Amino acid sequence: MTHVEDELTSQPECWTRAAAEAGQHGGVLPAPGERVAIVGCGTSYFMAQAAAGLREGAGQGVTDAFAASEFPYGRPYDRVVALTRSGTTTEVLELLGRLKGRTRTTAVTADPGTPVMAAADDVVVLNFADERSVVQTRFATTALTLFRAHLGLHADSVVADARTALAAPLPEGLVDCTQFTFLGRGWTVGLANEAGLKMREASLSWTEAYPAMEYRHGPISITTQGTATWMLGEPPEGLAEQVRATGGLWVAGGLDPLAELVRAQRLAVAVAAARGLDPDRPRHLTRSVILAD
């Protein structure tokens, strides 16, 4: 079993623990009414998108998401939350350094022995969700589960759906597809972006991600026999029929959207195996991006 496989299968237990501990972090996670930005790089950026959508959708206050390298320093926030598995990513550390003494910051990380511990004003450590792999799975989804629980949006059924996602077979013919498109709505757009990233990282697949309604505005033109379109969440009316009419494979997201992301992670590993690739050694990638001065 690869590190990626081992880590993605441990997600239900990690989610359960994060949800149970969410109440301990209430003082350092965003409070209702705060104007908040959530930042990250790569996978953490896409989790930031999902977390921001959940918080604003829950009426907790204005919440934006940015890649750490693209943070708008001229925009005022009450708190900036940085998601960083490694605690060493250059762009995140630079951002926290520039905000020191100006804006309250919270870092959510997996490693308490890294520079982010001193760079942020407040820190949440999810060391039980740390990973050896380059390709992130459980830290990202555990961090998002922490936010869902903090917002009162987590339920035991989410963990049950994750177990189903790990046990149920993937749709027939899916692994053999030549192109994959992931779709989301609202907070699940971030999950769709992350599903696409997992496929590219682990299996070098031609993969795209879009807001579901935007998919009709051009991208559907690439859909045909041998391609797959996977919906994370409830699809817009009529979209499934439109995809099937192209000859493409429609994958309905019947589970909780975060559990659907687990299924997409499994797909990435399965496609990598079918192509003779090692998902623990993704091409041109390292576990953390640390830039030289």
C-alpha positions in Angstrom: 0.0 0.0 0.0 1.3 3.5 -0.9 1.5 6.3 1.6 -1.3 8.0 -0.2 -3.6 4.9 0.0 -2.8 4.5 3.7 -3.5 8.1 4.5 -6.7 8.5 2.4 -8.2 5.4 4.1 -7.6 6.9 7.6 -9.8 9.9 6.9 -13.0 8.8 8.8 -11.0 8.5 12.0 -9.3 11.8 11.5 -12.6 13.6 10.8 -14.2 12.1 13.9 -11.3 13.4 16.0 -11.2 16.8 14.4 -14.9 17.3 14.9 -14.6 16.2 18.6 -11.8 18.7 19.2 -13.3 21.7 17.3 -14.8 23.1 20.5 -11.3 23.4 22.0 -10.3 25.9 19.2 -13.2 28.3 19.3 -11.1 31.2 20.6 -8.6 31.0 17.6 -10.9 30.1 14.8 -13.1 32.9 13.2 -15.9 34.3 15.4 -19.3 35.2 14.0 -19.2 38.6 12.4 -15.5 38.8 11.8 -14.3 39.7 8.3 -12.0 36.8 7.4 -9.6 35.7 4.7 -8.5 32.1 4.4 -5.3 31.4 2.5 -3.2 28.5 1.4 -1.2 27.0 -1.5 -2.2 24.2 -3.8 -4.6 21.8 -2.0 -4.8 24.1 1.0 -5.9 27.0 -1.2 -8.8 24.8 -2.5 -9.7 23.9 1.0 -9.7 27.6 1.8 -12.2 28.1 -1.0 -14.5 25.5 0.4 -14.2 26.8 4.0 -14.9 30.3 2.9 -18.0 29.2 1.0 -19.2 27.3 4.0 -18.7 30.2 6.5 -20.2 32.9 4.4 -23.1 30.6 3.4 -23.7 30.0 7.1 -24.1 33.7 7.6 -21.0 34.0 9.8 -19.6 37.0 8.0 -17.7 38.1 4.9 -15.1 35.3 4.1 -12.7 35.4 1.2 -10.2 32.8 0.0 -6.8 33.5 -1.7 -3.7 31.7 -2.8 -1.2 33.0 -0.3 0.9 34.5 -3.1 -2.1 36.6 -4.2 -3.3 38.0 -1.0 -4.5 41.6 -1.3 -2.6 43.4 1.4 -4.7 46.6 1.0 -7.9 44.9 2.0 -8.9 45.0 5.7 -9.7 41.8 7.6 -10.3 41.0 11.3 -8.5 37.7 10.9 -6.5 35.8 8.3 -6.4 32.0 8.6 -3.6 30.2 6.9 -3.8 26.5 6.0 -0.4 24.8 5.8 0.2 21.1 6.3 4.0 21.4 6.4 4.3 24.7 8.2 7.2 25.6 6.0 5.7 26.9 2.7 7.5 30.1 1.7 4.5 32.1 0.5 2.5 31.4 3.7 5.3 32.3 6.0 6.0 35.5 4.1 2.3 36.5 4.3 2.1 35.8 8.0 5.3 37.9 8.5 3.9 40.9 6.7 0.6 40.7 8.7 2.4 40.5 12.1 1.2 43.2 14.3 -1.4 44.4 11.8 -4.0 41.7 11.4 -4.7 38.7 13.8 -3.6 35.5 12.2 -4.4 31.8 12.8 -2.5 28.9 11.2 -3.9 25.4 10.9 -1.0 23.0 10.5 0.1 19.4 11.0 3.6 19.8 12.3 4.2 21.7 15.6 8.0 21.7 15.0 8.0 24.2 12.1 8.4 28.0 11.6 4.6 28.6 11.3 4.3 28.1 15.0 6.1 31.4 15.6 4.9 33.2 12.5 1.1 33.1 13.4 -0.6 34.7 16.4 -2.6 31.6 17.0 -2.1 28.0 15.9 -4.3 24.9 15.6 -2.2 21.7 15.3 -3.7 18.6 13.6 -0.7 16.4 14.1 -2.8 13.3 14.0 -3.6 14.1 10.4 0.0 14.7 9.2 1.1 12.8 6.2 4.3 11.3 4.7 3.0 11.7 1.1 3.5 14.5 -1.3 0.0 14.3 -2.5 -2.3 15.6 0.3 -5.4 13.8 1.3 -6.3 13.5 5.0 -4.8 16.7 6.3 -6.8 18.8 3.8 -10.1 17.1 4.5 -9.5 17.0 8.2 -8.8 20.8 8.3 -12.0 21.3 6.4 -13.9 19.1 8.8 -12.6 21.2 11.7 -14.1 24.3 10.0 -17.4 22.4 9.4 -17.6 21.4 13.0 -16.7 24.9 14.2 -19.6 26.2 12.1 -22.0 23.5 13.4 -22.2 21.9 9.9 -20.6 18.6 10.6 -22.6 15.4 11.3 -21.9 11.8 12.0 -23.5 11.0 8.6 -20.5 12.7 6.9 -18.1 10.1 8.4 -20.5 7.3 7.5 -20.5 8.6 3.9 -16.7 8.6 3.9 -16.6 5.0 5.0 -19.0 4.2 2.1 -16.7 6.2 -0.3 -13.8 4.0 0.8 -15.7 0.7 0.5 -17.9 1.0 -2.6 -16.5 0.2 -6.0 -15.8 3.0 -8.4 -18.2 3.3 -11.3 -17.6 0.8 -14.1 -15.4 2.2 -16.9 -14.4 5.3 -14.9 -10.7 4.3 -14.6 -10.4 3.9 -18.3 -11.6 7.4 -19.2 -9.2 9.7 -20.9 -10.4 13.0 -19.5 -12.1 14.0 -16.2 -14.1 17.0 -15.3 -15.2 17.8 -11.7 -18.0 20.2 -11.0 -19.2 21.9 -7.8 -21.6 24.6 -6.6 -21.0 27.0 -3.8 -18.6 25.6 -1.3 -18.1 22.4 -3.3 -16.4 24.4 -6.2 -13.3 24.2 -4.0 -13.7 20.5 -3.7 -14.0 20.1 -7.4 -10.8 22.1 -7.9 -9.1 19.8 -5.4 -10.4 16.6 -7.0 -8.9 17.8 -10.3 -5.6 18.6 -8.7 -5.4 15.1 -7.1 -6.0 13.6 -10.6 -3.2 15.7 -12.1 -0.7 15.1 -9.3 -1.2 11.4 -8.8 -2.1 10.1 -12.3 -1.0 12.9 -14.8 -4.6 12.9 -16.1 -6.1 15.5 -18.3 -8.5 17.0 -15.7 -10.5 20.2 -15.4 -12.8 21.7 -12.7 -15.6 24.3 -13.0 -18.6 25.7 -11.2 -21.4 23.5 -12.4 -23.3 26.2 -14.3 -20.2 27.5 -16.0 -19.5 24.0 -17.4 -22.4 24.7 -19.9 -20.6 27.8 -21.1 -18.0 26.1 -23.3 -16.3 23.3 -21.4 -19.0 20.8 -22.1 -17.8 20.9 -25.7 -14.9 18.6 -24.8 -17.2 16.0 -23.3 -17.6 12.8 -25.4 -17.4 9.1 -25.2 -14.4 8.1 -23.0 -14.6 11.2 -20.8 -16.1 11.6 -17.4 -18.0 14.4 -15.6 -18.3 14.1 -11.9 -20.6 16.3 -9.8 -19.7 17.0 -6.2 -23.1 18.0 -4.6 -26.5 18.5 -6.2 -26.3 19.1 -9.9 -28.2 21.9 -11.8 -31.5 20.7 -13.3 -31.0 18.9 -16.6 -27.2 18.8 -16.5 -26.9 15.1 -16.1 -29.0 14.5 -19.2 -27.0 17.0 -21.2 -23.8 15.1 -20.3 -25.2 11.7 -21.1 -26.3 13.1 -24.5 -22.7 13.8 -25.4 -21.8 10.2 -24.8 -19.7 11.1 -21.8 -19.9 9.2 -18.4 -21.9 11.1 -15.8 -20.9 10.4 -12.2 -23.5 11.6 -9.7 -22.3 12.7 -6.3 -24.8 10.9 -4.1 -22.7 11.1 -0.9 -21.8 14.1 1.2 -19.5 16.2 -1.1 -16.5 15.8 1.2 -16.9 12.0 1.0 -17.2 12.4 -2.8 -13.7 14.0 -2.7 -12.5 10.8 -1.0 -13.9 8.8 -3.9 -12.1 11.1 -6.3 -8.9 10.5 -4.3 -9.4 6.8 -4.7 -9.9 7.3 -8.5 -6.6 9.2 -8.7 -4.7 6.3 -7.1 -6.6 3.7 -9.3 -5.8 5.6 -12.5 -2.1 6.0 -11.4 -1.9 2.2 -10.8 -3.5 1.5 -14.2 -0.9 3.7 -15.9 2.0 2.2 -14.0 2.6 5.4 -11.9 3.6 5.7 -8.3 1.4 8.3 -6.6 3.9 8.6 -3.8 6.4 10.0 -6.4 4.4 12.6 -8.4 6.4 14.2 -11.2 8.2 17.5 -10.4 6.6 17.9 -6.9 7.9 18.1 -3.4 6.0 17.9 -0.1 6.5 21.6 0.6 7.5 24.4 -1.7 10.4 26.3 0.0 11.9 29.0 -2.2 15.5 30.1 -2.0 16.2 33.7 -1.0 
